[in-house]
């Protein structure tokens, strides 16, 4: 079976009123590149295509429906039509929006339905492909790459089951079961006993089915919990390492503060020592002291003769010149002696002059202000210390803001998940454990061990076979079912192994500089030796997985991607651009102008046929574009312009459509 | 008995934040006294400490060891300030000698007469008045005080006729 998207049409919705026709002449090109600047509602269009395919729009609530009406508009209705081709037969889904009531009503049109039928009615054979989680695999946005690694969002193993039609093996098993049930129902020798036994088996099967569903849901929950635990542990690790980093920065800055404080202390001590020397405080002090000495020298102070010399003379009978000293003369000498400095004062003045000579600079052209240089350095050091202290405060605040509360909360959640994980594992273990002699078939409803339950069911079916005379048939059915189960298991394992091998081979080529490898395919993809990768790595791995699946399965699906090259580096773009045309029968991409470089041209070069479409809104910002539209391939609506053609596509350079 | 260096209590209080620091740049009361004295000499401002502040204390009768090596130069600045105060030029030998005799007493441990000590205490008191007039608040950090003090002192000397 092959599904193609032929085009779509929208009116009265958030996306522009437009009709996109992917058919070129009579053919559907392998690659369709629709250039839509940001703001042209790529996401809305993608959501609409998905909603049309999976029928989810019927379940949308009032607010969800209203969110698709253009902001500021009051129109009562809107419409989105998706045109598909299933094995070259048309299938159309039409979503009619009633904004007055906040509802969406579907209608489906196909040959098998005999025309238009109200409601969402995909062909029964397609229902499994049109489930939400499956549609996400081939109609996807940039988030899917990461979602493929999230067990909550995707069903990677279910995708394999669906794409490779492994479900057929399960269906055959069910057919065998139903046939045997029919056989036992109508071949009764003792109808009463047989009915009782049939009912017993029915109850057994019902209970086993409940247990299996329980096992499935617990396994799924466990897978989610394990992913959550990984995420939380990673967050806690990041938190702790970020905290450690901050703490290290804080400790380092504190050390720098201490060092700066020490330097300031030493410098302040040095400055204080200089302040204690008055001659260093100002050149004028120094000059003034020098002048004092100079003037004292000039005035011959202290004099050579001291006061004591004259007092001593006055006390002698004769003067130093030999004359006799009378009392009057003696009195006068003593009186005039006061005009002379004492020996001690003279000694002080001499000491002062000595200090001035020894300590003061005589070079007037070289002012001495060593203290000022040190004051400048001190100022700078204080400024630096303040800066470092502010940094400390900032880091301290940041640590407080990050807070233990966050970490406690994360640890609390982790503990809760771990408890839940332990409970889930216990339940799964109880269901999957080997049978035990302690299990009582009389109390089978309280037993959850599948091995025991299936063994008892087999015994009960044996009894029924005996009652109904279908023992041989039962054995054949059992062998057949066993073969089917083993085939399914083997096919599943082989396919997964093959897909992983192919994916990893391609990944090693695409991401040759920074390779990642897929380890396991469970509900989600598991990477080898790492929990996650960069956006580019995950996107590359996602493409590789999906294209490998779509390439190998018997059913063929289109691949529609929003911004396919966003997040990929140049080399990965080129490799993916080469790979996609080899693996997809139809690839549709919503692109922006910056994705052209190294991607759209490579896609075009490697594809059988490529259709180039450019869509932009009619706004003030794009009014100038209306004047330079090509003469052919242009379709306009009341609010948008659609231009077909490579030349226009390559020259269009609006990245964002601003209104 | 010789007179002592005198410190006003308000001076002691004003410096209380930075004198208590463990850094020990300001080790003794003489440091506080010296800050004020130098500023008084720089500006030529003097006042009677006993009238400016009722609480005062004769805290020391000699130059402490940190200042011993510089005491002659400090006295030299006092001599210049005092001569200037009384309008005596150094060329006037006799008047200069008279003043030297009034200020200097080498038999005293400070090398100063009581009058010399009184003059110093007056300049220290006047210097403190000038300090508080030019600071918005008590100093809190010794290093910041040293920067502000040095700048204030140099500005005062630059603007003084006495020293220029």
Interface residues (C-beta under 8 A of the other chain):
Chain A: X264 X265 X267 X268 X269 X271 X272 X275 X276 X277 X278 X279 X281 X282 X284 X285 X288 X289 X291 X292 X295 X296 X298 X299 X301 X339 X340 X341 X342 X344 X345 X347 X348 X349 X351 X352 X355 X356 X359 X371 X372 X375 X378 X379 X382
Chain B: X23 X24 X25 X26 X31 X34 X35 X38 X42 X66 X67 X70 X72 X73 X74 X75 X76 X77 X79 X80 X90 X91 X93 X94 X96 X97 X100 X101 X104 X105 X106 X107 X111 X142 X143 X144 X146 X147 X149 X150 X151 X153 X154 X157 X158 X160 X163 X164
